[in-house]
Amino acid sequence: MTIRFRLPLGYRFLVLVLSATLVSPLVALTQDRRAPEAGSGWIDREAVLTQRDMAVSANPLASEAGREILRRGGSAVDAAITIQLVLGLVEPQSSGLGGGGFLVYYDAKTKEVRTYDGRETAPTAAQGDRFLGSDGKPLKFEDAVVGGKSVGVPGTVRMLEMVHKNYGKLPWSQLFQPAIQLAEQGFPISPRLHALLSKEIFLPRFEPARSYFYQPDGTPKPVGTKLVNKPYAEVLRQIARRGADAFYKGRIARDIVDTVTKAAVPGDITTADLANYQAKEREPICGVYRVYKVCSMGAPSSGGMTVLQMLGMLERFNLAALKPNSLEAIHLFSEAGRLAYADRGLYMADADFMPVPTDELIDPEYLQHRAMLIDPKRAMSEAKPGKLSSQQTQNWGEDDAREFPSTSHLAIVDRFGNAVSLTSSIEDAFGSRLMVRGFLLNNQLTDFSFSPTVDGKPVANRVEPGKRPRSSMAPTMVFDRNGKLVMVVGSAGGSNIINYVTKTLVGVLDWKLDSQQAVSLPNFGNRNGPTELEAGTTITELKPALEAMGHSVQVVQLTSGLGAIVLSDRGLVGGADPRREGAALGY
């Protein structure tokens, strides 16, 4: 059976509308460099209601491809694979074959939650001083990220193959056809991709990315221009025929190694590193928030743990009695974030290398003690990590990893009741800027701490051979007291993913908003530094009042990439982030 893929009706119209409403390249050039996958405007959305199934992703072409797979009887995993392959083509700045991710799966038949780790790994040659200069000080981020040194061994393809073997319904090869067809026939450059290309400094310096994305004069190809990517189509064909081994062994693997090792700033990935890469099934981490059970991804992601920490502290307060976007709500939320991020910075890393004290960090009694530090009327100064009973953790140093938000999220519920929450990434916008065979390679190794030791103490998230860098990705699912799935959610956004996901959970579970309303709430929070308020939203009016409470406040761009599905009595209610170009589609 061949799956024919057509551009969704109205997509050309959507491109025209977005062209008129999204920010200009000039605005993009002035945006905060701490958020390199910058904002590109706002698209007002209403919640989407379906009865049988739903796919939410950051691009309408990807969502349409996933919906078609679901229509043909494919599983949530089948749809997730197809969507991810299309995203790697149409949203190349965010994720793809050259990156990694985390997937949370709910099996409706067994009522089990299972989690899968496709995070990149450091090459066997990697050492702790990888991102230190000749003076022994951490490199500037741009000096570390661009080139081969930042590239980790990609994990996406192995992870997708693993979950398909367990939960796929349609044949593996069929799931590749929509992306292959789009790559060969071409897809229109979206306003968001164009805005990011206009902002980008480094990508135009490197072939073949320069010729693919830019005109001879160095300006990005215009919105609506069709990009044809036959090398990507051929890679997909090989993986479709031969499985993940086609990517990790043979010519494709050799081309990845050649690209990395021959870059101006060379890396050290070998063909053995690629051939030996393994995706892993991990134990999910779950906690109770009021009457709900919340499950997410554990280490090497810090996302799930930190979300559960924030919820555990916020449970002490009656958020339902507070209005969304109120001064009181933002204060309490930010203080919980301050405390949770303090723990994150010290205790969380790859559990295969470091003893991550997960049970202690999400223990309700510990979190209640942490919550007692929150003064409802006054902001604290910089929070200190909590004291744990694990003696080994007392000898760790706090890391200085700078995690940037080039990531994508998708949420799916199929007709059988199964669900997928998948967050994937190449880290910085356009990753390492190295393109091979039509896809970009990640720069995920810069998610490690640049300093391997602090004050003579080893940092848990330091570079080590074969280690997976700490992440903030937080693909999440929520269940009611009877074990019924009620919500699937996750986001893009670097280390702010934790705040974005927690905000959306509070919006649905406490404030009883629908999924779109919760996703569309202004973003805010604290990462144990300044309290951040989303620029261009009404909550910026609270800056003086927050400062009067002791907050140091920054009004910044907070470009989340949320996707959420709420399972209600009315059906499946989907919400896609208005800050990006996504869509919630289904039947």
DRENVEX-344923 format. One record per residue (C-alpha): y, x, z. Coordinates in steps of 0.05 Angstrom, whole numbers, padded with zeros to 5 digits, always signed. Each point is the difference from the previous one (the first is absolute). Example, Ala and Ser with C-alpha at 12.3 -4.5 7.8 and 13.67 -1.06 7.14 Angstrom:
2
-00090+00246+00156/+00069+00027-00013/
***
This chain:
587
+00000+00000+00000/+00069+00027-00019/+00060-00018+00041/+00061-00012-00043/+00065+00014+00034/+00066-00031-00022/+00070+00012+00027/+00015-00056+00048/+00043-00056-00029/+00072+00011+00019/-00007+00075+00012/+00050+00017-00054/+00048-00050+00030/-00011+00031+00069/+00019+00068-00028/+00065-00028-00028/+00017-00035+00065/-00015+00061+00041/+00041+00043-00047/+00060-00043+00016/-00010-00003+00076/-00026+00067+00022/+00045+00058+00018/+00026+00048-00051/-00024+00072-00007/+00067+00023+00027/-00013-00037+00065/-00070+00027+00003/+00027+00071-00003/+00039-00010+00064/-00058-00026+00042/-00025+00032+00064/-00046+00058-00017/-00045-00018+00058/-00025-00059-00042/-00014+00032-00068/-00034-00063-00027/+00067-00034+00003/+00020-00072-00002/+00012-00034-00066/+00029-00067+00021/-00024-00065+00028/-00038-00058-00032/+00004-00066+00037/-00070-00028+00008/-00035-00061+00028/-00070+00000+00029/-00056-00012-00051/-00054-00050+00018/-00070+00002-00031/-00065-00034+00019/-00057+00046-00021/+00021+00073-00003/+00061+00045-00001/+00021+00070-00020/+00066+00031+00024/+00023+00067-00027/+00064+00039-00014/+00001-00014-00075/-00011-00066-00038/-00044+00034-00052/-00047+00025+00054/-00001-00067+00036/-00015-00036-00065/-00057+00048-00015/-00028-00013+00070/+00006-00075-00008/-00040+00003-00064/-00056+00038+00034/-00001-00052+00055/+00000-00057-00051/-00063+00031-00032/-00036-00002+00067/+00015+00071+00021/+00002+00018+00074/+00061+00022+00039/-00024+00072-00009/-00007-00009-00075/+00072-00026-00004/+00025+00056+00045/-00030+00053-00046/+00031-00031-00062/+00068-00008+00033/+00000+00072+00024/-00017+00026-00070/+00057-00040-00030/+00048+00021+00055/-00015+00073-00016/+00025-00014-00070/+00060-00047+00010/+00024+00025+00068/-00016+00075-00008/+00052+00022+00051/-00040-00033+00057/-00075+00008-00006/-00056+00015-00048/-00062+00040-00016/+00034+00063+00024/+00010-00026+00071/-00037-00033+00057/+00000-00061+00044/-00032-00043+00054/-00036-00066-00010/-00016-00054+00052/-00054-00050-00022/-00020-00067+00031/-00070-00025-00017/+00001-00076+00007/-00076-00005+00001/-00011+00049+00058/+00068-00010+00032/+00007+00076+00003/+00062+00044-00010/-00014+00066-00034/+00049+00056-00014/-00002+00055-00053/+00036+00066-00002/+00019+00029-00067/+00054+00046+00028/+00011+00067-00034/-00026+00064+00031/+00029+00070+00005/-00034+00052-00045/-00050+00047+00033/+00051+00056-00009/+00055-00036+00038/+00028+00033+00063/+00047-00022+00055/+00060+00040-00026/-00003-00034-00068/+00070-00030+00005/+00035+00057+00037/+00048+00046-00036/+00001+00076+00003/+00045-00007+00061/-00053-00041+00037/+00042-00063-00003/-00021-00066-00033/+00017-00005-00073/+00051-00050-00025/-00037-00063-00021/+00018+00007-00074/-00026+00072+00000/-00066-00023+00029/-00012-00064-00039/+00012+00020-00073/-00058+00037-00031/-00072+00015+00016/+00005+00022+00073/+00009-00072+00024/-00059-00030-00038/-00059-00024+00040/-00069-00017-00028/+00007-00072-00025/-00042-00054+00033/+00015-00066-00034/-00055+00001-00053/-00056+00017+00049/+00023-00053+00049/+00003-00054-00054/-00070+00018-00023/-00027-00003+00071/+00027-00069+00014/-00022-00026-00068/-00072+00021+00013/+00002-00041+00064/+00040-00060-00020/+00012-00003-00075/-00024-00060-00040/+00022+00017-00071/-00025+00063-00034/+00040+00063+00016/+00017+00013-00073/+00032-00069-00010/+00051+00012+00054/+00032+00055-00041/+00013-00041-00063/+00068-00030+00019/+00030+00068+00017/-00030+00032-00062/+00028-00054-00044/+00070+00005+00031/-00002+00076-00006/-00018-00002-00074/+00044-00058-00021/+00058+00019+00044/+00038-00033+00056/+00075-00010+00008/+00039+00045+00046/+00022-00043+00058/+00070+00002+00030/-00027+00030+00064/-00037+00056-00035/+00062+00014-00042/+00044+00002+00062/-00046+00050+00033/-00004+00043-00062/+00076+00000-00003/+00003+00025+00072/-00054+00052-00008/+00021+00073-00002/-00065+00039-00007/-00045-00040-00046/+00041+00014-00064/-00014+00074+00010/-00074-00006-00012/-00042-00016-00061/-00036-00045-00018/+00038-00046+00048/+00067+00016-00033/-00023-00022-00069/-00035-00061+00027/+00056-00029+00043/+00064+00030-00030/+00038+00003-00066/+00015+00066-00034/+00069+00002+00033/-00032-00004+00069/+00019-00072+00016/-00055-00050+00018/-00028-00043-00054/+00034-00068+00003/-00024-00061+00038/-00050-00038-00043/-00023+00062-00040/-00075-00002-00010/-00036+00059+00032/-00066+00016-00033/-00047+00045+00041/-00062+00016-00040/-00021+00059+00045/-00002-00047+00060/-00042-00049-00041/-00050+00054-00017/-00006+00022+00073/-00014-00073+00019/-00052-00005-00055/-00037+00060+00026/+00001-00025+00072/-00021-00069-00024/-00061+00030-00035/-00021+00055+00049/+00028-00022+00067/+00043+00042+00047/-00038+00064-00019/+00038-00002-00066/+00063+00012+00040/-00025+00049+00052/-00046+00042-00044/+00008+00025-00071/+00060+00005-00046/+00047-00047+00038/-00011+00040+00065/+00012+00065-00037/+00065-00026-00030/+00024-00021+00070/-00015+00070+00027/+00034+00033-00060/+00062-00042+00009/+00004+00014+00075/-00015+00075-00002/+00045+00014-00060/+00060-00037+00026/+00065+00038+00012/-00015-00008+00074/-00076+00006-00004/-00051-00035+00044/-00071+00020+00017/-00045-00060-00014/-00066+00020-00031/-00053-00037-00040/-00044+00006+00062/+00052-00036+00042/-00001-00058-00049/-00075-00002-00008/-00010+00000+00075/+00051-00055+00017/-00029-00059+00038/+00030-00067+00016/-00019-00025+00069/-00013-00065+00034/+00036-00001+00068/-00004-00044+00060/+00056-00052-00002/+00048-00003+00059/+00015-00068+00029/+00043-00027+00055/+00021-00067+00029/+00071-00026-00010/+00011-00066+00038/-00055-00045-00028/-00015+00042-00061/-00045+00059-00017/+00034+00052-00043/-00042+00051-00038/+00023+00060-00040/-00015+00072-00022/-00012+00055+00051/+00008+00075-00005/+00018+00038-00042/+00051-00056-00008/+00046-00010+00059/+00022-00067-00029/-00049-00047+00032/+00003+00034+00068/+00076-00001+00002/+00005-00072-00024/-00049-00020+00056/+00041+00040+00050/+00064-00036-00019/-00034-00068+00003/-00031+00017+00067/+00068+00017+00029/+00036-00059-00031/-00052-00048+00029/+00036+00007+00067/+00060-00036-00030/+00007-00072-00023/+00020+00015-00072/-00013-00072-00021/+00059-00021+00042/+00046+00048-00037/+00029-00012-00069/-00020+00045-00058/+00054+00053-00013/+00030-00012+00069/+00030+00057+00041/-00053-00009+00054/-00058+00001-00049/+00024+00062-00037/+00013+00037+00066/-00070-00014+00028/-00033+00016-00066/+00037+00066-00007/-00016+00021+00071/-00074-00014-00010/+00003+00040-00064/+00034+00058+00035/-00057+00005+00051/-00056-00009-00051/+00028+00052-00048/+00005+00049+00057/-00075-00006+00011/-00012+00003-00075/+00037+00067-00006/-00044+00034+00052/-00069-00031+00001/-00018-00025-00070/-00033+00040-00055/-00067+00007-00038/-00053-00019+00052/-00051+00044-00036/+00041+00060+00024/+00034-00023+00063/-00023-00046+00056/+00048-00058-00012/+00002-00042+00065/+00000-00067-00038/-00030-00042+00057/+00051+00024+00050/+00059-00008-00048/-00016-00074-00013/-00026-00017+00070/+00037-00063+00024/+00013+00029+00069/+00030+00064-00028/+00044-00040-00047/+00024-00045+00056/+00021+00062+00039/+00037+00024-00062/+00033-00068-00009/+00027+00004+00071/+00045+00056-00025/+00037-00049-00045/+00064-00026+00031/+00019-00066-00034/+00073+00016+00009/+00005+00075-00014/-00028+00049-00051/-00036+00061+00024/+00013+00070-00025/-00053+00036-00041/-00068-00023+00026/-00053+00049+00025/-00073-00007-00016/-00041-00036+00052/-00045+00038+00048/-00074-00008-00017/-00061+00018+00040/-00028+00041-00057/+00012+00071+00024/-00006+00031-00068/+00060-00040-00026/+00047+00032+00050/-00001+00065-00039/+00024-00027-00067/+00069+00011-00031/+00041-00054-00033/+00000+00004-00076/+00056+00001-00051/-00034-00035-00058/+00047-00036-00048/-00036-00058-00031/+00035-00031-00059/-00010-00070-00027/-00030+00001-00069/-00058-00047+00011/-00026-00067-00024/-00035-00058+00035/-00045-00056-00024/-00030-00060+00036/-00057-00043-00028/-00041-00060+00022/-00056-00023-00047/-00033-00068-00009/-00057+00021+00046/+00048+00013+00058/-00005+00076-00004/+00064+00039+00007/+00028+00069-00016/+00061+00035+00028/+00011+00065-00037/+00057+00050+00007/+00001+00058-00048/+00048+00057-00012/+00020+00065-00035/+00051+00012+00057/+00068+00019-00028/+00029-00038-00060/-00039+00028-00060/-00041+00043+00048/-00002+00074-00015/+00031-00015-00069/-00061+00031-00032/-00031-00045-00053/-00070+00010-00027/-00035-00044-00051/+00050-00056+00009/+00002-00005+00076/+00042+00034+00053/-00029+00043+00056/+00018-00012+00072/+00039+00043+00049/-00036-00027+00061/-00008+00068+00033/+00073-00005+00020/-00022-00055+00048/-00027+00055+00044/+00046+00032+00051/+00036+00057-00033/-00003+00038+00067/-00072+00014+00022/+00022+00014+00071/+00059-00022+00044/+00018+00039+00063/-00066+00036-00006/-00040-00064-00002/-00042-00020-00062/+00024-00062-00036/-00055-00052-00009/+00024-00016-00071/+00003+00073-00023/-00030+00023-00066/-00073+00019+00002/-00052+00009-00056/-00032-00067-00018/+00044-00039+00047/+00033-00066-00017/+00075-00005+00014/+00023-00053+00049/+00024-00064-00034/+00040-00061+00021/-00035-00048-00048/-00020-00063+00037/-00041-00049-00041/-00011-00056+00051/-00037-00065+00010/+00010-00054+00054/-00051-00049+00028/+00008-00060+00046/-00037-00011+00066/-00059-00029-00038/-00007+00061-00045/+00030-00034-00061/+00040+00044-00047/+00072-00023+00001/+00041+00057-00031/-00005+00061-00046/+00059+00047-00001/+00024+00071-00013/+00059+00038-00029/+00026+00061-00035/+00056+00040+00034/-00021+00067+00029/+00003+00005+00076/+00039-00065+00001/-00062-00038-00023/-00016-00010+00073/+00066-00036+00013/-00006-00041-00064/-00070-00025+00015/+00016-00014+00073/+00063-00039-00019/-00041-00043-00048/-00054-00013+00052/+00052-00022+00051/+00033-00043-00053/-00064-00039-00013/-00034+00001+00068/+00060-00009+00046/+00055-00031-00043/-00048-00043-00042/+00032+00020-00066/-00039-00006-00064/-00024+00065-00032/+00059+00005-00047/+00052-00014+00053/-00031+00053+00045/-00003+00052-00055/+00072-00015-00020/+00028+00009+00071/+00049+00058+00003/-00034+00065+00019/+00018+00035+00065/-00031+00045+00052/-00001+00066+00035/-00044+00061-00013/+00020+00034+00065/+00068+00019-00026/+00057-00044-00024/-00010-00075-00005/+00000-00017-00074/+00028-00063-00031/-00011-00019-00073/+00062+00010-00041/+00027-00061-00036/-00030-00050+00049/+00031-00045+00053/-00029+00040+00058/+00049+00057-00013/+00050-00045+00036/-00038+00016+00064/+00016+00074-00003/+00058-00002+00051/-00040-00043+00049/-00060+00047-00005/+00044+00060+00010/+00029-00033+00062/-00071-00004+00027/-00009+00075-00010/-00032+00002-00069/+00020+00053-00050/+00001-00043-00063/-00007+00019-00073/+00008-00049-00057/-00048+00025-00053/-00040-00022-00059/-00068-00024+00024/-00040-00012-00064/-00065-00031+00024/-00056-00021-00047/-00032-00056+00040/-00054-00046-00025/-00029-00056+00043/-00047-00059-00005/-00004-00052+00055/-00061-00046+00000/+00025-00068+00022/-00023-00073+00001/+00040-00009-00065/-00035+00058-00035/+00017+00073-00013/+00074+00016+00009/+00022+00065-00032/+00062+00042+00007/+00022+00060-00041/+00057+00046+00022/+00066-00021-00031/+00021+00074+00000/-00051+00016-00055/-00027-00033-00062/-00065-00028+00026/-00032-00068-00006/-00048-00045+00037/-00047-00034-00049/-00064-00040+00005/-00034-00067-00013/
***
